[in-house]
Amino acid sequence: MATSKKNDSSKGKDARIAENKKAHFNYHIEERFEAGLVLQGWEVKALREGKVQITEGYVVIRDGELFLIGCQINPLRTASTHVTAEATRTRKLLLHKEQIQRLIGKTEQKGFTLVPLNLHWKSGKVKCDIALAKGKAEHDKRDTIKEREGKREVERAMKNRQR
């Protein structure tokens, strides 16, 4: 029995569409939120094909609403001819009013910013995980690199020991 492509992409291992790996390196993640994303039809089709990049994206608050800026969704070649596809347009994020008010209060504090962490499917809809984050200093980034290299060395040693 064959399953449809829609069902395969909305659950399981393929649920993640894109991830911002730089976010964990550049920021201390304080709190996570899952927001809905307002998209056009051609954008959803492009997301199903994986034609998205959120590394350069960031979240801003305007007039009590959240917007994702800098997220690039490249249109498919077969996109509709009557729609002008803009790859880096500003996209609205959907959250509860209380959550938005809380984020407004937090981002007004010194050093806090909102960054997108990933895009994923949930119940057939595209969701964006955003994080309330604080920028890392240069020495913190070096510490992160040292920790990562230390873990690799331990893994290599364990792997060689098992042989």
Secondary structure, DSSP 8 states (H G I E B T S, - for coil): ----HHHHHTSGGGGEEEE-HHHHHHEEEEEEEEEEE---HHHHHHHHTT-EE-TT-EEEEETTEEEEES-EE---TT--SSS---TT--EEEE--HHHHHHHHHHHTSTTEEEEEEEEEEETTEEEEEEEEEEE--HHHHHHHHHHHHHHHHHHHHHHHHH-
